Amino acid sequence: MTGWMEVRLAFLKRVGAVCLTVAGLSGCQERSGRDASAAGAPHTPGPPPCAPLGQGGPPGRDYVKEYYRKYSVDPNTPPEALAPVLNAMRDRRFADALAATGELIGRDESRFRSRPEAGWLKAEAHFYRAFAVDTLTGDRREATRELKLAAEAGHLRAVRVLTEQMWRKHEGDPDFAWVEADPAELGKLLRIGAELGDTRSAAMLGAENSPAPIGSREKTYWSLVSFALDINESAEVRGRRMQSVIARFGEQEVGAALSEYSPLGSGTAAGPGHLPGRGLVATIYADAALRHEYGSSYGRRGTEGTRPGPSPSTLELLRGFQGYANVARDIAAFLLVPGARSCEDKSIISVSRGDIVALLGPSDYAVVRCGPITHVAMVRRVDRAADRLYFADGLFQYWQPSHNSCITKFDLVPSVHGGFLAAVPIHEVEPMIQAVVTLRDRPST
């Protein structure tokens, strides 16, 4: 696991099988081509209840852990290209590690499977090179330079090493007297970590004693996001901390901080049916989920570590998000489906496909299908004027016209800290939508 604990959202992404079992939710038929009525099943007025999905109880942390165990990509399976580096480091052959990292760093991008993978592996090479340099030569300045190159490419472990060193220097720890701890440089590195969903980086940016030169409004924003990212803390403590900050600065000022710094803005209006809006607290949690998803899976990895076996059903996907929502305590997860539902649950809302597209926004997960292949991806940005959806998608190849006959235009757009977004036309995605999972305010009843 990656330190965001057992409850993480990146694990929910996985290319599915036929319809991702969306058949039970949006009218898509299974491959057999037979539905219940065709098989002679008795007619039942109205849809039957779905499997229990109550927001007030299970699923919770245990369900999310089990979902992760079954469906996630194993992060401990290294890419083949990094094996020579890792083997040399493990065997303490540091000269060989320097040679292997130098080859990766100098390798032409065309020799990698994708631009995102090239950037990621080069960042990994800089990270391991730093430790090889330090061990072989004791040159801490050169090692720090390598770590900074990794951090600026979005390498979270490099960010953590550097910011901890700088923070210890500011605290007066004599073991870190050698560190050059410029406050502006510290602020730059902490922003990289926080924008990639790192709990500690966000907390250090938002701390009252932070030496990073940031304004009060931004400090307020990052302190709130750090509470939401710290999902292993008890719900009572998280809620108390959030409410304390909101009470201290006032809802208007917190809303202004979200408007200025959050990709989601300060809130989201209620939708069709009984879909709640998204107030300050729900926006903070959705923001944290969005940043963590981008930091965990923005197109860098290949297929190494993909677990064999079936893909999750859409109801399992919803349960996973409800597990996260129940751990957070202050939010709820809803599934929007086009057409009539074939099972009844307060968390599943029938909405026209056009209205679903109109509701799509950052942090929403879209379940889409083209032909027999279904896919799940998180929306990072929406540009309706340009007819463009931008997905934070570790499996961006799904959207390429060479793989997807429903898409005619695809761009892999560079984003912050070495990441990339999959950009596709909204009007081409609309007919592909099978469902959308969205985090909203928790209903009072």
DOKETI-294063 format. One line per 10 residues: number of its first residue (from 1); their letters; for each residue x, y, z of C-alpha. Coordinates in steps of 0.2 Angstrom, whole numbers. Example, Ala and Ser with C-alpha at 12.3 -4.5 7.8 and 13.67 -1.06 7.14 Angstrom:
<recs>
1	AS	62/-22/39; 68/-5/36;
</recs>
This chain:
<recs>
1	MTGWMEVRLA	0/0/0; 5/18/-3; 3/26/14; -14/33/11; -19/18/21; -31/4/16; -45/16/11; -39/23/-6; -48/27/-22; -35/23/-34;
11	FLKRVGAVCL	-39/4/-31; -56/7/-39; -49/8/-57; -49/-7/-67; -54/-12/-85; -69/-22/-84; -77/-37/-93; -93/-36/-104; -103/-22/-97; -94/-22/-80;
21	TVAGLSGCQE	-111/-30/-75; -119/-13/-78; -133/-24/-85; -142/-24/-68; -142/-5/-67; -144/3/-84; -152/-9/-95; -137/-17/-104; -139/-35/-107; -127/-49/-102;
31	RSGRDASAAG	-119/-58/-116; -131/-72/-115; -144/-61/-122; -158/-67/-111; -166/-57/-97; -177/-63/-83; -193/-61/-92; -187/-70/-107; -182/-84/-96; -200/-85/-90;
41	APHTPGPPPC	-198/-77/-73; -213/-71/-64; -217/-53/-67; -214/-42/-51; -222/-24/-51; -207/-11/-49; -189/-15/-47; -184/-27/-33; -172/-20/-19; -154/-20/-23;
51	APLGQGGPPG	-141/-29/-12; -139/-19/4; -130/-3/1; -135/7/16; -125/23/19; -126/22/38; -118/5/41; -108/-7/30; -99/-7/19; -85/1/28;
61	RDYVKEYYRK	-66/0/31; -66/-19/30; -76/-20/14; -64/-7/6; -49/-18/12; -56/-33/4; -60/-24/-12; -43/-18/-13; -36/-36/-10; -47/-43/-24;
71	YSVDPNTPPE	-46/-29/-38; -31/-17/-35; -15/-17/-45; -1/-23/-34; 11/-8/-32; 25/-19/-26; 27/-27/-44; 41/-17/-52; 41/-13/-71; 53/-23/-80;
81	ALAPVLNAMR	64/-8/-85; 67/-4/-67; 73/-22/-62; 92/-19/-66; 92/-4/-54; 82/-12/-40; 92/-28/-41; 109/-18/-40; 102/-8/-25; 96/-24/-16;
91	DRRFADALAA	113/-32/-19; 123/-16/-14; 131/-15/-31; 130/4/-31; 142/7/-45; 131/-5/-56; 116/5/-49; 124/21/-55; 126/14/-72; 109/7/-73;
101	TGELIGRDES	101/23/-68; 111/33/-80; 105/22/-94; 87/25/-89; 89/44/-87; 98/45/-104; 86/33/-113; 76/41/-127; 57/43/-124; 53/33/-139;
111	RFRSRPEAGW	60/17/-131; 47/18/-117; 29/12/-119; 23/29/-117; 28/47/-112; 20/46/-95; 30/30/-91; 46/37/-98; 44/52/-85; 40/41/-71;
121	LKAEAHFYRA	54/28/-74; 67/43/-76; 60/50/-59; 63/33/-51; 80/32/-58; 85/49/-51; 78/44/-34; 88/28/-33; 103/37/-40; 103/49/-26;
131	FAVDTLTGDR	105/35/-13; 119/26/-24; 128/43/-25; 127/46/-6; 133/29/-2; 148/28/-15; 154/46/-13; 146/54/2; 142/69/-9; 126/75/-1;
141	REATRELKLA	124/90/-12; 124/79/-28; 112/67/-19; 100/81/-15; 101/87/-33; 96/70/-39; 82/70/-27; 75/87/-32; 75/81/-50; 64/66/-45;
151	AEAGHLRAVR	53/77/-34; 50/90/-48; 44/75/-59; 31/70/-46; 41/57/-36; 32/57/-19; 45/48/-10; 58/60/-15; 47/74/-9; 45/66/8;
161	VLTEQMWRKH	64/64/10; 68/82/5; 54/90/15; 58/80/31; 76/85/30; 72/104/27; 59/103/41; 71/95/53; 84/109/49; 71/122/53;
171	EGDPDFAWVE	67/114/70; 86/115/74; 90/96/73; 109/96/73; 109/80/63; 102/90/48; 113/106/50; 121/102/33; 104/104/24; 100/119/13;
181	ADPAELGKLL	83/123/19; 76/138/9; 58/142/14; 53/145/-4; 61/129/-9; 52/120/5; 35/128/0; 38/122/-18; 41/104/-13; 27/104/-1;
191	RIGAELGDTR	15/110/-14; 21/96/-26; 17/83/-13; 1/91/-7; -6/92/-25; -2/74/-28; -12/69/-12; 1/67/1; -6/69/18; 10/75/27;
201	SAAMLGAENS	14/88/13; -3/95/15; -2/95/34; 15/104/33; 9/117/21; -6/120/33; 3/120/49; 3/136/59; 22/135/62; 26/131/44;
211	PAPIGSREKT	41/140/37; 34/139/19; 29/157/13; 11/155/9; -4/166/13; -17/163/26; -31/158/14; -20/145/6; -14/138/23; -32/136/28;
221	YWSLVSFALD	-36/127/12; -22/114/14; -25/111/32; -43/106/28; -37/95/13; -24/87/25; -38/82/37; -48/73/23; -33/64/17; -29/58/34;
231	INESAEVRGR	-43/45/32; -36/33/45; -39/45/58; -55/43/68; -70/51/60; -74/61/76; -56/68/76; -57/73/58; -74/81/59; -69/90/75;
241	RMQSVIARFG	-53/97/66; -63/102/51; -77/111/60; -64/120/71; -55/128/56; -72/132/48; -78/140/64; -62/150/66; -62/157/48; -80/157/44;
251	EQEVGAALSE	-89/148/30; -87/163/18; -68/163/20; -67/144/18; -78/145/3; -66/158/-4; -51/147/-1; -59/133/-10; -64/144/-24; -46/150/-26;
261	YSPLGSGTAA	-37/133/-24; -48/118/-26; -51/111/-44; -69/108/-38; -73/126/-32; -83/130/-17; -98/118/-19; -109/109/-31; -128/112/-33; -141/98/-30;
271	GPGHLPGRGL	-145/87/-45; -160/79/-52; -171/68/-41; -165/67/-23; -146/69/-27; -139/81/-14; -127/95/-17; -109/96/-11; -106/108/3; -89/113/10;
281	VATIYADAAL	-85/97/19; -90/86/5; -80/97/-7; -65/95/4; -66/76/4; -69/75/-15; -54/87/-17; -44/75/-7; -50/60/-17; -46/69/-33;
291	RHEYGSSYGR	-28/74/-28; -24/57/-22; -31/48/-38; -20/60/-49; -5/57/-38; -7/38/-38; -12/34/-56; -10/47/-70; -4/36/-84; 14/31/-77;
301	RGTEGTRPGP	12/13/-74; 11/-1/-86; 1/-17/-83; 14/-25/-71; 5/-31/-55; -13/-32/-63; -22/-45/-53; -29/-60/-62; -48/-64/-61; -65/-56/-63;
311	SPSTLELLRG	-68/-37/-63; -79/-29/-51; -98/-26/-54; -104/-9/-54; -113/-12/-38; -97/-18/-30; -89/-1/-37; -103/8/-28; -100/-2/-12; -82/3/-13;
321	FQGYANVARD	-86/21/-13; -99/19/0; -86/11/11; -75/26/9; -89/38/12; -94/28/28; -77/29/34; -76/48/31; -93/49/39; -98/66/32;
331	IAAFLLVPGA	-101/62/14; -111/49/4; -109/41/-13; -122/40/-26; -123/31/-43; -131/40/-57; -138/28/-71; -146/32/-88; -163/24/-90; -174/14/-78;
341	RSCEDKSIIS	-166/5/-64; -168/-13/-62; -166/-13/-44; -172/-1/-30; -159/8/-19; -159/26/-12; -141/28/-18; -145/24/-36; -153/38/-46; -161/37/-64;
351	VSRGDIVALL	-155/52/-74; -155/55/-93; -138/52/-101; -138/71/-106; -141/76/-88; -128/65/-82; -115/73/-94; -121/90/-88; -118/85/-70; -101/78/-73;
361	GPSDYAVVRC	-87/87/-64; -70/85/-56; -69/70/-44; -83/60/-52; -80/43/-58; -87/39/-75; -91/21/-80; -91/20/-99; -93/7/-112; -88/5/-131;
371	GPITHVAMVR	-93/-12/-138; -89/-26/-126; -76/-16/-115; -81/-6/-100; -69/6/-91; -69/17/-76; -60/34/-75; -60/49/-64; -64/66/-71; -51/79/-68;
381	RVDRAADRLY	-57/94/-78; -72/98/-89; -71/111/-103; -88/113/-110; -84/127/-121; -71/117/-130; -81/101/-129; -67/92/-119; -67/80/-104; -50/77/-95;
391	FADGLFQYWQ	-48/61/-86; -35/56/-73; -33/39/-80; -18/27/-77; -25/16/-92; -27/31/-104; -24/19/-119; -43/14/-117; -47/31/-125; -35/30/-140;
401	PSHNSCITKF	-45/29/-157; -34/14/-161; -41/5/-146; -59/13/-145; -70/14/-160; -81/26/-151; -68/40/-150; -61/49/-165; -51/62/-156; -39/59/-141;
411	DLVPSVHGGF	-25/69/-134; -13/65/-120; -11/82/-112; 4/86/-100; -2/91/-83; 6/96/-66; 21/87/-59; 25/75/-73; 7/69/-75; -4/68/-90;
421	LAAVPIHEVE	-23/69/-93; -33/59/-106; -43/72/-116; -58/67/-126; -73/75/-134; -88/77/-122; -101/73/-136; -91/56/-140; -91/51/-122; -110/55/-119;
431	PMIQAVVTLR	-117/39/-128; -103/28/-119; -109/33/-101; -116/18/-92; -115/26/-74; -107/39/-64; -102/38/-46; -101/55/-37; -97/60/-19; -110/72/-11;
441	DRPST	-117/78/6; -123/64/17; -142/65/18; -149/69/35; -161/55/35;
</recs>
